[in-house]
Amino acid sequence: MAGRRRAASTTSTSTSRRRRTTRRRTTARRPAVPDLPTAGPGERVWVLAVPFRAPAPGAVWHAGLQAHVWVGARLPPELAPYDPPPYTFERFLEDELNEVPRPLPEARALVPREEQCTGAEAVVASAAAGHRVFLLGDDPGVGKTGTAVMAAREICELRGGERVLVVADRPAAITIPHWTRSIAGFGDGGLRWCVTTWDRLAKVATLSFDVVVADEAHMVRHTTTQRWEHWRAVSGGARTEDVPFVVAATATPAHTPLELPYLAPQFAQVHGEPLRAWADLPARLAGHGFHVERGRYGWAWTEDADERRADLARLQGWLTGTDPPAALHRPAPWGPVSVTGTPVALTLAERAAYDSGWQEFRAEMQLARRARQSARGRAALLRFRQKAGLIRAQATVDWVRAQVEAERQVAVSVEFVETAADPIREALLDSGIAVASVYGRDRFDVEAERLRFQTGAAPVCVFTVTASISLHAGELLPGGATASSTPRVGLFHQPRFSGIQARQVTGRTHRDGQVSPWRVAFAEGTVEEQVARVMVERLAVSGSTAGADTSSLQEIAELLDADWLPPATLTDA
């Protein structure tokens, strides 16, 4: 495969780019905007990445482009901080508006691993067979990013395209640089790359691409959001012609088959059915014999284990039973992550506070249930989880300190900021332990904080994100340095309800050949202990197959008297 031969070379990239400098770029399907900025002799149009409310003297906001622009020969010093890096959305637009793209800096070549090469071959074979969507479901850390970059490059060469969109998860300050470095390192193939995030998808919804890479594709597992509408436009999900090839990359595709609308174009193709017939995925699955039915809160999947296994076997047949297959899942070669429970013995005062919070929650939940007030029930569940986590914050701090003293670096996963992240961070800082803080909107430079942890400057990282960041030992860092080799351990400050979120979190440190055990903290002798038991048991047997066993959600809902609430109360908390 050509990707295997060229993956570590960036020379061909520069040559290809020089060959394209005389061609003017056009934007397909962009609504006509009469006042697009134009450059005069010796000038160029600069499209800038200006943060919200940041001063940008001389730059003008262009509503059609959804970005700030400046026209001139050279970018003034006061606007230089907003000059976007290569392959970003703003740089993509800039290349659209100028005759000649700016030269790219030399990149440090990345050498693909064998599994990345064979994975890319599988994706290209699927595209060559005329498939619509490929599900790249390798475990976290196996190398989906490199696989997707090499595959996209080869697919464009195969089909004659040149425009690739990558949609990454948040936080943008970490995920976009990760993807742009990977594209440069594995080789961009002389293509036009645009890297954005799921929350900025609307800005590219009117553009046309030849290949679309959906990183953390489970972000569009629900069809009731504005994000889904933008995704359908970008991915061509409602069209039959002039559609890109989609690489759906995620280690956790869905909780149930009902959450796979982004694979519907491929399902329609497998069955030779009209795409419009799959616009209502649940109804179509029911038509194909899946054990799904309408319930109080919409469609629901059966709880019968045998029926679930039958549905999963049928689903896997659709994806992997074709020749070539339209999906690939490979477990981590270094083994599954070890996840165990860590009971916390509460003091008398803590036990009293916990019991009080539990009784208050039970009373509030029963009132909400009788009145069928879902919002009130969600709020009660949220308050109880926040209080329970706050009560145990000091225990988490003590455990983390012991791990640091044992010469380990600790990743602490939390769900709430004010009742978990902040008090844990502040207590650790008071005890003299440096903490990297990857949470809170605009409170920290999250990439700088991540690098503090990775270099060992901060032995602890407290984070709220669930995916798309690397915290493992020995990672290749920007600039060619490597992360510290100190062993990593992870702690869930609270049991996660969502299997997708839990598996994604463990993959932040247990990746790229690095083994990292995780623990789940819970208050001993409480409902948290029962929830943690369910979580650990299900993680021990779960895989990344689409629609993995979700009976744990029903068990957790029943434990919390929340089985009457919509499932999203637990899965999307």
C-alpha positions as CSV (number, residue, x, y, z in Angstrom):
1,M,0.0,0.0,0.0
2,A,1.3,3.4,-0.8
3,G,0.5,4.7,2.7
4,R,3.0,2.2,4.1
5,R,5.8,3.5,1.8
6,R,5.2,7.2,2.2
7,A,4.0,7.5,5.8
8,A,7.2,8.7,7.3
9,S,8.2,11.0,4.5
10,T,7.2,14.7,4.2
11,T,9.3,15.4,1.1
12,S,6.5,14.3,-1.3
13,T,4.1,16.5,0.6
14,S,6.1,19.6,-0.2
15,T,6.5,18.6,-3.9
16,S,2.7,18.0,-4.2
17,R,2.0,21.3,-2.6
18,R,4.3,23.2,-5.0
19,R,2.6,21.5,-8.0
20,R,-0.8,22.9,-6.8
21,T,0.2,26.5,-6.1
22,T,-1.0,27.8,-9.4
23,R,-4.5,26.4,-9.1
24,R,-7.2,28.6,-7.6
25,R,-9.2,27.0,-4.8
26,T,-13.0,27.0,-5.0
27,T,-15.4,26.3,-2.2
28,A,-18.2,23.9,-3.3
29,R,-21.7,24.5,-2.0
30,R,-20.8,27.7,-0.1
31,P,-23.7,30.1,-0.3
32,A,-22.9,33.1,-2.6
33,V,-21.3,35.9,-0.6
34,P,-20.9,39.0,-2.8
35,D,-18.4,40.7,-0.5
36,L,-15.8,38.0,-0.1
37,P,-12.5,39.8,0.7
38,T,-10.0,40.0,-2.2
39,A,-6.3,40.7,-2.2
40,G,-4.7,43.4,-4.3
41,P,-1.2,43.2,-6.0
42,G,1.4,42.0,-3.4
43,E,-1.3,41.3,-0.8
44,R,-3.0,38.3,0.6
45,V,-6.2,37.7,2.6
46,W,-5.4,36.5,6.1
47,V,-8.1,34.6,8.0
48,L,-7.5,34.8,11.7
49,A,-8.4,32.7,14.7
50,V,-9.5,35.5,17.1
51,P,-10.8,34.3,20.4
52,F,-14.2,35.6,21.6
53,R,-14.1,39.3,22.6
54,A,-10.3,39.4,22.1
55,P,-9.0,42.7,20.6
56,A,-8.0,42.5,17.0
57,P,-7.2,46.0,15.7
58,G,-7.6,46.2,12.0
59,A,-9.2,42.8,11.5
60,V,-12.8,42.7,10.3
61,W,-15.4,40.0,11.2
62,H,-16.8,38.5,8.0
63,A,-20.2,36.9,8.6
64,G,-20.1,34.8,5.5
65,L,-16.8,33.2,6.5
66,Q,-17.6,33.2,10.2
67,A,-14.1,34.4,10.9
68,H,-12.0,37.6,11.2
69,V,-10.0,38.7,8.1
70,W,-7.3,41.1,7.4
71,V,-5.9,42.1,3.9
72,G,-2.4,43.2,3.4
73,A,1.1,42.2,2.4
74,R,2.3,41.2,5.9
75,L,0.4,40.5,9.1
76,P,0.8,43.3,11.6
77,P,2.6,42.3,14.9
78,E,-0.6,43.0,16.9
79,L,-2.5,40.4,14.8
80,A,0.3,37.8,14.8
81,P,-1.0,35.9,17.8
82,Y,-4.1,35.1,15.9
83,D,-2.3,33.6,12.9
84,P,-3.8,30.1,12.6
85,P,-1.6,27.0,12.4
86,P,-1.6,24.8,9.3
87,Y,-4.6,22.5,8.6
88,T,-7.0,24.5,10.9
89,F,-10.3,25.8,9.8
90,E,-9.1,29.4,9.4
91,R,-6.0,28.3,7.4
92,F,-8.3,26.2,5.2
93,L,-10.4,29.2,4.4
94,E,-7.3,31.3,3.8
95,D,-6.1,28.9,1.1
96,E,-9.6,29.2,-0.5
97,L,-9.2,32.9,-0.9
98,N,-5.6,33.2,-2.1
99,E,-3.9,32.0,-5.3
100,V,-0.9,30.6,-3.5
101,P,-1.1,28.8,-0.1
102,R,1.5,29.7,2.5
103,P,4.5,27.3,2.8
104,L,4.3,24.8,5.6
105,P,7.0,24.5,8.2
106,E,9.1,21.3,8.2
107,A,7.5,18.6,10.4
108,R,9.0,15.9,12.4
109,A,8.2,12.6,10.6
110,L,6.2,10.0,12.4
111,V,6.8,6.3,11.7
112,P,3.6,4.3,11.7
113,R,3.2,1.1,13.6
114,E,2.4,-2.1,11.9
115,E,-1.2,-2.1,13.1
116,Q,-1.7,1.5,11.8
117,C,-0.5,0.4,8.3
118,T,-2.8,-2.7,8.2
119,G,-5.6,-0.7,9.6
120,A,-5.2,1.9,6.9
121,E,-5.2,-0.8,4.3
122,A,-8.6,-2.1,5.6
123,V,-10.1,1.4,5.4
124,V,-8.9,2.0,1.9
125,A,-10.1,-1.4,0.7
126,S,-13.6,-0.5,2.1
127,A,-13.5,2.8,0.2
128,A,-12.3,1.1,-3.0
129,A,-15.3,-1.3,-2.7
130,G,-17.7,1.7,-2.8
131,H,-18.7,1.7,0.8
132,R,-20.1,4.8,2.4
133,V,-18.9,4.6,6.0
134,F,-16.1,2.6,7.7
135,L,-16.3,2.1,11.5
136,L,-12.7,2.2,12.9
137,G,-13.3,0.9,16.4
138,D,-9.8,0.0,17.7
139,D,-9.3,0.2,21.4
140,P,-7.9,3.6,22.8
141,G,-4.2,4.0,22.1
142,V,-4.0,1.4,19.3
143,G,-3.4,4.2,16.8
144,K,-6.7,5.3,15.2
145,T,-5.3,8.8,14.4
146,G,-2.4,7.6,12.3
147,T,-4.6,5.0,10.7
148,A,-7.2,7.6,9.7
149,V,-4.6,10.1,8.3
150,M,-2.9,7.5,6.1
151,A,-6.2,6.1,5.0
152,A,-7.6,9.5,4.1
153,R,-4.6,10.3,2.1
154,E,-4.7,7.1,0.1
155,I,-8.5,7.3,-0.5
156,C,-8.1,10.8,-2.0
157,E,-5.4,9.4,-4.3
158,L,-7.7,6.5,-5.2
159,R,-10.7,8.7,-5.9
160,G,-9.0,11.8,-7.2
161,G,-10.1,14.1,-4.3
162,E,-8.0,16.6,-2.3
163,R,-10.1,17.8,0.6
164,V,-10.2,16.1,4.0
165,L,-12.3,17.2,7.0
166,V,-11.3,16.0,10.5
167,V,-13.9,16.5,13.3
168,A,-12.3,16.1,16.7
169,D,-13.6,16.2,20.2
170,R,-13.0,18.9,22.8
171,P,-10.9,20.6,24.2
172,A,-9.9,22.2,21.0
173,A,-6.6,23.5,22.6
174,I,-5.5,19.9,22.8
175,T,-7.3,17.9,20.1
176,I,-6.7,20.2,17.2
177,P,-2.9,20.5,17.7
178,H,-2.8,16.7,18.2
179,W,-4.4,16.2,14.8
180,T,-2.5,18.8,12.9
181,R,0.8,17.4,14.2
182,S,-0.2,13.9,13.2
183,I,-1.2,15.1,9.7
184,A,2.1,16.8,9.2
185,G,4.1,13.9,10.8
186,F,2.5,11.1,8.8
187,G,2.4,13.2,5.6
188,D,-0.5,15.4,4.3
189,G,0.0,14.0,0.8
190,G,-0.4,17.5,-0.7
191,L,-4.1,17.5,0.3
192,R,-6.3,20.3,1.7
193,W,-6.9,19.4,5.4
194,C,-9.4,21.1,7.7
195,V,-9.4,20.2,11.4
196,T,-12.3,21.4,13.5
197,T,-14.3,20.2,16.6
198,W,-17.8,18.9,17.1
199,D,-19.0,22.1,18.7
200,R,-17.7,24.1,15.7
201,L,-19.3,21.9,13.0
202,A,-21.7,24.5,11.9
203,K,-18.9,26.5,10.4
204,V,-18.0,23.8,7.9
205,A,-21.6,22.6,7.2
206,T,-21.6,24.4,3.8
207,L,-18.3,23.1,2.6
208,S,-17.6,20.1,0.5
209,F,-15.0,17.4,1.3
210,D,-13.9,14.1,-0.3
211,V,-13.1,12.3,3.0
212,V,-14.5,13.1,6.4
213,V,-12.9,11.7,9.5
214,A,-15.2,11.7,12.5
215,D,-13.1,11.3,15.6
216,E,-15.1,10.1,18.6
217,A,-18.0,9.4,16.2
218,H,-20.2,8.5,19.1
219,M,-20.7,12.3,19.5
220,V,-23.4,12.0,16.9
221,R,-25.3,9.0,18.3
222,H,-28.4,11.1,19.0
223,T,-30.5,12.6,16.1
224,T,-32.3,15.2,18.2
225,T,-29.5,17.7,18.3
226,Q,-28.4,20.6,16.1
227,R,-25.0,18.9,15.9
228,W,-26.7,16.0,14.1
229,E,-28.2,18.3,11.5
230,H,-24.7,19.8,10.8
231,W,-23.2,16.3,10.7
232,R,-25.8,15.1,8.1
233,A,-24.9,18.1,5.9
234,V,-21.1,17.6,6.2
235,S,-21.1,13.8,5.9
236,G,-23.7,13.7,3.1
237,G,-25.9,11.5,5.3
238,A,-29.1,12.5,3.5
239,R,-27.7,12.4,0.0
240,T,-27.0,9.6,-2.5
241,E,-24.6,11.5,-4.8
242,D,-21.6,13.7,-4.3
243,V,-20.9,12.3,-0.9
244,P,-17.6,11.9,1.0
245,F,-16.2,8.7,2.3
246,V,-16.6,8.7,6.1
247,V,-14.2,7.2,8.6
248,A,-16.1,6.9,11.9
249,A,-13.4,6.5,14.5
250,T,-14.4,5.6,18.0
251,A,-13.5,2.9,20.5
252,T,-17.0,3.2,22.0
253,P,-19.5,3.4,19.1
254,A,-22.8,3.3,21.1
255,H,-24.6,2.1,24.2
256,T,-27.2,0.3,22.0
257,P,-27.8,-0.3,18.3
258,L,-30.3,2.6,18.5
259,E,-27.4,5.0,18.8
260,L,-25.8,4.3,15.5
261,P,-27.5,6.7,13.1
262,Y,-24.2,7.8,11.7
263,L,-23.8,4.2,10.3
264,A,-27.2,4.3,8.6
265,P,-25.9,5.1,5.1
266,Q,-23.7,2.0,5.3
267,F,-26.6,-0.2,6.5
268,A,-28.8,1.0,3.7
269,Q,-26.1,0.2,1.2
270,V,-25.6,-3.3,2.7
271,H,-29.2,-4.1,2.2
272,G,-29.6,-2.4,-1.1
273,E,-32.3,-0.2,0.4
274,P,-33.1,3.5,-0.2
275,L,-31.3,5.9,2.1
276,R,-34.6,7.5,3.1
277,A,-35.8,4.2,4.4
278,W,-33.1,4.5,7.1
279,A,-33.9,8.0,8.1
280,D,-35.8,6.5,11.1
281,L,-33.1,4.1,12.3
282,P,-35.1,2.5,15.2
283,A,-38.1,1.7,13.0
284,R,-35.8,0.2,10.3
285,L,-34.0,-1.9,12.9
286,A,-37.3,-3.2,14.1
287,G,-38.2,-4.0,10.5
288,H,-35.0,-6.1,10.3
289,G,-35.9,-8.1,13.4
290,F,-34.1,-6.3,16.1
291,H,-35.6,-6.5,19.5
292,V,-36.5,-2.8,19.9
293,E,-39.8,-1.3,20.8
294,R,-41.3,2.1,21.6
295,G,-41.4,3.0,25.2
296,R,-42.3,6.0,27.4
297,Y,-39.2,7.9,26.3
298,G,-39.0,6.7,22.8
299,W,-37.4,3.5,21.4
300,A,-35.8,1.1,23.8
301,W,-33.6,-2.0,23.4
302,T,-34.5,-5.3,24.9
303,E,-33.1,-6.3,28.3
304,D,-33.1,-10.0,27.5
305,A,-29.5,-11.1,27.2
306,D,-30.1,-13.8,24.5
307,E,-32.0,-11.3,22.4
308,R,-29.2,-8.7,22.8
309,R,-26.6,-11.3,21.7
310,A,-28.7,-12.1,18.6
311,D,-29.1,-8.4,17.7
312,L,-25.3,-7.8,18.1
313,A,-24.4,-10.8,16.0
314,R,-26.7,-9.5,13.2
315,L,-25.3,-6.0,13.5
316,Q,-21.7,-7.3,13.4
317,G,-22.6,-9.3,10.3
318,W,-23.7,-6.1,8.5
319,L,-20.4,-4.4,9.3
320,T,-17.8,-7.2,9.1
321,G,-19.6,-9.8,7.0
322,T,-19.1,-7.9,3.8
323,D,-16.1,-8.4,1.5
324,P,-14.2,-6.3,2.3
325,P,-15.5,-5.5,5.8
326,A,-16.8,-2.1,6.7
327,A,-15.5,-2.1,10.2
328,L,-12.4,-3.0,12.2
329,H,-11.9,-3.5,15.9
330,R,-8.7,-4.6,17.5
331,P,-8.1,-4.9,21.2
332,A,-5.1,-3.3,22.8
333,P,-2.1,-5.7,22.2
334,W,-0.8,-4.8,25.7
335,G,-3.9,-6.2,27.3
336,P,-7.2,-4.8,28.8
337,V,-7.1,-2.1,31.5
338,S,-7.4,-3.3,35.1
339,V,-10.3,-1.5,36.9
340,T,-10.9,-2.2,40.6
341,G,-13.0,-0.7,43.3
342,T,-11.5,1.5,46.1
343,P,-13.9,1.7,49.1
344,V,-13.7,4.8,51.3
345,A,-14.5,4.4,55.0
346,L,-16.5,7.5,56.0
347,T,-16.0,9.2,59.4
348,L,-19.0,9.6,61.7
349,A,-19.5,13.2,60.5
350,E,-19.1,12.2,56.8
351,R,-21.5,9.3,57.2
352,A,-24.1,11.5,58.8
353,A,-23.8,14.0,56.0
354,Y,-24.0,11.2,53.4
355,D,-27.0,9.6,54.9
356,S,-28.7,13.0,55.2
357,G,-28.0,13.7,51.5
358,W,-29.3,10.2,50.5
359,Q,-32.6,10.6,52.4
360,E,-33.1,14.1,50.9
361,F,-32.4,12.7,47.5
362,R,-34.8,9.8,48.0
363,A,-37.6,12.1,49.1
364,E,-37.1,14.5,46.2
365,M,-36.9,11.7,43.7
366,Q,-40.1,10.1,44.9
367,L,-41.9,13.5,44.6
368,A,-40.6,14.0,41.1
369,R,-41.5,10.4,40.1
370,R,-45.1,10.8,41.3
371,A,-45.5,14.1,39.4
372,R,-43.6,12.7,36.4
373,Q,-41.3,15.7,36.5
374,S,-38.2,14.6,34.6
375,A,-36.3,17.8,35.0
376,R,-36.8,17.7,38.8
377,G,-35.6,14.2,38.9
378,R,-32.5,15.0,36.9
379,A,-31.7,17.9,39.2
380,A,-32.1,15.7,42.3
381,L,-29.8,13.1,41.0
382,L,-27.2,15.7,40.0
383,R,-27.3,17.4,43.5
384,F,-26.9,14.0,45.2
385,R,-23.9,13.0,43.1
386,Q,-22.3,16.4,43.7
387,K,-22.8,16.2,47.5
388,A,-21.5,12.6,47.6
389,G,-18.4,13.4,45.7
390,L,-17.7,16.5,47.8
391,I,-17.9,14.4,51.0
392,R,-15.2,12.1,49.7
393,A,-12.9,14.7,48.3
394,Q,-10.4,14.5,51.2
395,A,-10.2,10.7,50.8
396,T,-9.3,11.1,47.2
397,V,-6.6,13.7,48.1
398,D,-5.1,11.3,50.7
399,W,-5.0,8.4,48.2
400,V,-3.4,10.6,45.5
401,R,-0.7,11.8,47.9
402,A,0.1,8.2,48.8
403,Q,0.5,7.4,45.1
404,V,2.8,10.4,44.5
405,E,4.9,9.4,47.5
406,A,5.2,5.9,45.9
407,E,6.7,7.7,42.8
408,R,3.7,7.4,40.5
409,Q,1.9,10.0,38.4
410,V,-1.9,10.1,39.1
411,A,-4.7,10.9,36.7
412,V,-7.9,11.9,38.5
413,S,-11.1,11.8,36.5
414,V,-14.0,13.9,37.9
415,E,-17.4,14.9,36.6
416,F,-18.0,18.1,38.5
417,V,-15.9,21.2,38.9
418,E,-17.0,23.1,42.0
419,T,-17.7,20.0,44.1
420,A,-14.8,17.8,42.9
421,A,-12.1,19.3,40.7
422,D,-11.6,22.5,42.6
423,P,-11.6,21.1,46.1
424,I,-9.3,18.2,45.1
425,R,-6.9,20.5,43.3
426,E,-6.8,23.1,46.1
427,A,-6.2,20.5,48.8
428,L,-3.3,19.0,46.8
429,L,-1.8,22.4,46.2
430,D,-2.0,23.2,49.9
431,S,-0.1,20.0,50.7
432,G,2.7,21.0,48.3
433,I,1.8,18.8,45.3
434,A,1.7,20.4,41.9
435,V,-1.5,19.8,39.9
436,A,-2.2,20.0,36.2
437,S,-5.8,21.2,35.7
438,V,-7.5,20.1,32.5
439,Y,-11.0,21.4,33.2
440,G,-13.1,24.5,33.2
441,R,-13.9,26.7,30.2
442,D,-11.1,29.3,29.7
443,R,-9.8,28.9,33.2
444,F,-6.6,27.2,32.3
445,D,-4.4,26.7,29.2
446,V,-5.3,23.1,29.0
447,E,-2.6,22.0,26.6
448,A,0.1,23.7,28.8
449,E,-1.5,22.0,31.8
450,R,-1.4,18.6,30.1
451,L,2.2,19.1,29.2
452,R,3.1,19.9,32.8
453,F,1.7,16.5,33.7
454,Q,3.3,14.7,30.8
455,T,6.8,16.1,31.5
456,G,6.4,15.3,35.2
457,A,6.4,19.0,36.4
458,A,3.0,18.2,37.9
459,P,2.7,14.6,39.2
460,V,-1.1,14.9,39.3
461,C,-3.7,15.7,36.6
462,V,-7.3,16.5,37.5
463,F,-9.5,16.4,34.4
464,T,-13.1,16.4,33.4
465,V,-12.8,15.4,29.7
466,T,-13.4,11.8,28.7
467,A,-11.6,11.5,25.4
468,S,-9.1,12.8,22.9
469,I,-6.2,13.7,25.3
470,S,-3.1,11.6,26.0
471,L,-1.8,11.3,29.6
472,H,0.3,8.1,29.1
473,A,4.0,7.6,29.9
474,G,6.5,7.9,27.2
475,E,4.3,9.9,24.8
476,L,6.1,11.7,21.9
477,L,5.5,15.3,22.7
478,P,5.5,18.4,20.5
479,G,9.0,19.4,19.6
480,G,10.3,15.8,19.7
481,A,10.7,15.3,23.5
482,T,9.0,12.4,25.3
483,A,6.8,12.3,28.3
484,S,8.1,11.1,31.6
485,S,8.4,7.3,32.0
486,T,6.9,7.4,35.5
487,P,4.1,4.8,35.8
488,R,0.6,6.2,35.6
489,V,-2.3,5.2,37.8
490,G,-5.9,6.5,37.4
491,L,-8.7,7.2,39.8
492,F,-12.4,7.7,39.1
493,H,-13.4,10.1,41.8
494,Q,-17.0,8.8,41.3
495,P,-18.4,5.8,39.5
496,R,-19.3,6.5,35.9
497,F,-22.8,5.7,34.7
498,S,-21.9,5.7,31.0
499,G,-19.9,2.7,29.7
500,I,-18.7,4.9,26.8
501,Q,-17.4,7.5,29.1
502,A,-15.7,5.0,31.5
503,R,-13.9,3.2,28.7
504,Q,-12.8,6.4,27.1
505,V,-11.4,7.7,30.4
506,T,-9.2,4.6,31.1
507,G,-7.8,5.0,27.6
508,R,-6.2,8.4,28.5
509,T,-3.4,6.6,30.4
510,H,-3.7,2.9,29.3
511,R,-2.6,3.4,25.7
512,D,0.2,3.1,23.1
513,G,1.7,0.1,24.9
514,Q,1.6,1.7,28.3
515,V,-0.2,-0.4,31.1
516,S,-2.1,1.8,33.6
517,P,-4.4,0.4,36.2
518,W,-7.5,2.4,37.3
519,R,-9.5,2.5,40.5
520,V,-13.1,3.5,41.2
521,A,-13.6,5.3,44.5
522,F,-16.9,5.0,46.4
523,A,-18.3,5.4,49.9
524,E,-18.3,2.1,51.6
525,G,-21.7,0.6,52.5
526,T,-23.7,3.1,50.3
527,V,-25.5,3.0,47.0
528,E,-22.2,4.3,45.5
529,E,-20.6,0.9,46.3
530,Q,-23.4,-0.9,44.4
531,V,-23.1,1.4,41.4
532,A,-19.3,0.9,41.4
533,R,-19.7,-2.8,41.5
534,V,-21.9,-2.8,38.5
535,M,-19.5,-0.5,36.7
536,V,-16.4,-2.6,37.3
537,E,-18.2,-5.9,36.4
538,R,-19.5,-4.5,33.1
539,L,-16.2,-2.9,32.2
540,A,-14.5,-6.3,32.8
541,V,-16.5,-7.9,30.1
542,S,-17.2,-5.0,27.7
543,G,-15.7,-4.6,24.3
544,S,-15.9,-1.8,21.8
545,T,-18.5,-3.7,19.7
546,A,-21.3,-1.4,18.6
547,G,-24.2,-1.9,21.0
548,A,-22.2,-3.5,23.9
549,D,-24.1,-4.9,26.9
550,T,-26.0,-2.0,28.5
551,S,-27.9,-3.9,31.2
552,S,-25.7,-2.0,33.7
553,L,-27.6,1.2,33.0
554,Q,-30.8,-0.5,34.0
555,E,-29.2,-1.8,37.2
556,I,-27.8,1.6,38.1
557,A,-31.1,3.3,37.3
558,E,-33.0,0.9,39.6
559,L,-30.4,1.4,42.4
560,L,-31.0,5.1,42.3
561,D,-34.7,4.9,41.8
562,A,-34.2,6.6,38.5
563,D,-35.4,3.9,36.1
564,W,-38.4,6.1,35.3
565,L,-36.2,8.8,33.8
566,P,-35.1,8.9,30.2
567,P,-31.9,6.8,29.6
568,A,-30.0,9.9,28.6
569,T,-30.2,11.0,32.3
570,L,-27.5,8.4,33.0
571,T,-25.7,8.0,29.7
572,D,-25.2,11.7,29.0
573,A,-25.0,13.0,32.5
